[in-house]
Amino acid sequence: MPFPIPDWFYSLDPIYQAFLGGIFTWGVTALGASLVFFTKKVNTTLLDSMMGFAAGVMIAASVWSLIIPSIDMAEAQGAIPWLPAVIGFLGGGIFLRLCDYYLPHLHIGLPKSEAEGLPTKWRRSTLLVLAITLHNIPEGLAVGVLFGAAASGVDPTGTATVASAIALAIGIGIQNFPEGLAVSMPLRREGMARGRSFWYGQLSGVVEPISAVIGAAAVIYVQPLLPFALAFAAGAMIYVVVEELIPESQQHGNTDIATLATMLGFCLMMVLDVALG
């Protein structure tokens, strides 16, 4: 069953479509962060499950929405089908590794003394926001690249469609909910006011509409980059999954539940992309 898309959405500029997709994913981040207005604490098992679920969504999105279209498009352009996917995928991972090395940030659940990146005197709240912001850069790029490919007609294979781009935005948005919560809730537990905790939680998602616009513009104005750009976003997301989300989901001993949640997230994103896209 095709995804029901209103006619007016097709008439929008593809960059604006990507911007709206990024606004949606940012909004779901803010929705997760808003739980601090109702409680100071979230069950650790639930949070680990949500992080595992987010990992599963990102893995499936990387495969069905990004890697497979990258291979198909490269083949349609007469290139070696797997080469742009390999180069882009590794490039995305290297890009995130460099960001991880240089940008000061703090992973969820760790003391400030274990902050990564260049040494800094920034506050713990800022470091937590920057850690989730690293997650959101490749997510926004993925949404933007797919909207740009679908709406501008630069995809000769028809693999990328507006419906598949919307499905990706929905999947990314769903997994952003626990990320907003994971920033705001620890700050609230440490005594920060509800409003400020919410502010920092939603702030990590601001980068998504920005990176979505950048991704859409890149593939529209430099069309041969499309297979590389799709794989680049996939590589960056897989780096985040393996380096951060999966370890964070299993650090409290909830390994079985977190793993099952990862599989559930994978299946949901697969269904969104295949059935609706």
N, C-alpha and C positions, 0 to 999 in steps of 0.2 A: 504493500500500500504506500503510495508516494506521500511525502510529507506535505501537509496542507500549508501552502505559502500564499499569503495575500498578494494580489496582483500589484499593489503599489510598491511592494518590496522589490520586485524585479526592476521597477523603473528608477530605483535609486542608483547613484554612482557606486561602483563596487568598493571604493575606498570608504564611503559612508556606510555601506553595508558591513564592512569589516569593523568600523568604529562602533556600530550598534552591537555587533557580536561581542566586542571587547567590553562595552558598557554592561552588557548582560552578565558576563562572567565576573566582572568587578562587583556588580550588584549582589551576586550570590555570595561572594566573599564577605561583603558587608552584612548580609543576612546571617551568615554564620557568626560573625563577630558580635551581632546584636544580642546573642544569647546572654551576654554579660549583664544585660539589664534585668534578667530573671533569676540568675543563679551565680554563685561564686565558684562552683565546682562541677566538673563533668566526670562521670565514671571513667576510670583509666581504661578499662576493657573496651568501653564504647569508643573512646578516642582512638585507641590502637586499631580497632576495627575500621573506623572511618579513615584513618591514614592508610591502612591496607587497601581499603576500597578505592581510595584515590589513586594508589599505585596501579591497581588493576585497570582502572579507566585509562590512565595515561599509557600503559603498555598497549592496550587494544587500539587506542587512538593512533599511536605511533605506527602500528602495523596496517590497519585497514584504511585509515584516513590519509596517511602520509607516505609510508614506504611503498605500498602496492601502487598507488597512483604515480609515485616518482618513477618506478620501474616501467610502468605502462607508457608514461609520457616520453621517457628517454628512448624507448623502442620506437614510438611513433615519429620521433624526430630523427631517426636513423642512427642514433648513438648506440654504443654497447649498453644493453638494458640495465645491467647491474652497476656500471661504473659511476654514474652520477649519484646513485643511491649510496654507494660505499663512501665516496668522497664527501658527500654532504653529511651523512650520518656521523662519520668520524670527526668532521669539522665541527658539528654541533656539540659533540662531547668535549672536544678540545676547547671550544669557546667557553663552555660552562666550567671546565677545569680551571681555566685562566681566571674567570670571574671568582670562582671559589677560592683561588689562591690569593688574589689581591684584594677583593672586597671584604672588609670586616663584617662578620656576621656570627650569629650564635644559634646553634640548633636547639630545637625545642627540648626542654627537660634537662639541659646542661647548665652548670654554673657559669658565670661570666668569665671565670678564669680559663675556660676551655673554648673561648671565642676563637674563630678561625680568621684567616686573612691577615692583612697588615696590622701591626699593633696600633691601638687607638684607645682613647679615653671616652669614647662614645658611651652613652647610657645603655643599659641592658635592653630597654624597650626598643631603642633604635636598632640594635643588633638583631633582635628577634624579627623585626619588620624586614630588615634587609635579607635575612635568611629565606623568608617566604617570598620576597620579591624576586630572588633568584629563581624560584620555582616558576613564577608567573611570566617571566620574560619569554621562555620558549613556548609557553601555552598561548600567549597573545600572538606570537609570531605564527604559530600553527593555524590559529583561527584566521588571521589576516591573509596568509598565503593561500589558504583554501578558498576563502571568499574571493580573493583577487583572481585566482585561476578560474573559478566557476563563473563568476558574473561577467568577466571581461572577455571570455571566449578564447583565452590563450591555451586552453587544454584541448589538444586535437583528438584525444581519445574519448572524451566525454566521461572520464572516470570521476572527475571533480565536478559536482553539481552544487547549486545553491542549497538544495535539500541536505546534501552530505555536509556542507559547511555549517548549516544550522544544527545538524545532529552533533557535529563536533563541538560547536559552541555550547550546546546543552550538556554534553558529557563533561566538558571542561568546567562548566559552571557547577555541576553537581559535585565534582571532586574539590571545587574551591570552597565549599561550605565548611568542611573540617579545617581547612587551612586558616580561614579567618578566625574560627573558634580557637585554633591552636595558638594564635598570637594573643588574642584578647583575654582568654581565660587565665593563663598564668599571671598576667599583669594584674588582673582583678584579684586573684588570690594573694598577691603580694601587697595588697592594700591600695592600689591605684583606683581612682574614682571610676565609676561606670562609664561616664562619657569619654574620658581619656582612654580607657581600655578599649572601648569601641572604636575610637578614632584611630588608634594604632593598628587595630585588627583589620579595619577596612583599608587602611593606607597601603598595605602590602599589595592590594589588587589594582591600585591606580595605574601601574605600569602596563596592564593588559590592553586597554584600548589604545594606548600609545604604541605599543609594539605590534598590535594588530594592524594599525594604519601603516606602519613601516613595512610590515610583511606584505600587505596588499599592494602598496605602491611599488615595492621592489620587483614583484613578478609582473606587474602591469607594464612598467616602463622598461624593464630589462627581461623580456620574455624568455630568452634561453636559460635564465637562472632557475626557472620553475622546478625542474626535477631536483636540482641541488638544494633549493630552498625548502622544499617539502621534506627531504631527507635530513637537512640541517636541523629543522625543528624537531624531527623525530629523535635524532641523536641527542639533542639537548634534553629532551624530556626523559629519555631512557637513562641518561646520566643522573638526573634528579631522582628517578625512581630507585636506582640501584645504590646510589651514594647516600641518599637521605631518607626517602619515604619508607622503604622496606625496613632498614635498620631501626628507624624511629618507631615503627609499628610493632616491633618485636622486642623492644628493650625492657618491657615490664613483665615478661614471662607469658604474654598472651599470644604465643606463637601460632597455635593451631587456629584460633579464632581469627587472628589477623590474616593468616594465609588463606583461609576460606573466604574472608571478606575481599581479599585481592582477586580471587577467582570469580567472585560474584561481580565485582566491578568490571573485570575483563569482559564477562558475558554481557553485562548491560551495555557497555560501549559498543561491543560487537553487534548487538541487536540494533542499537540506534543507527549505526552506520550502514549495516546491510539491509535491514528491513525498511528504515525510513529514508536512507540516502539513495 
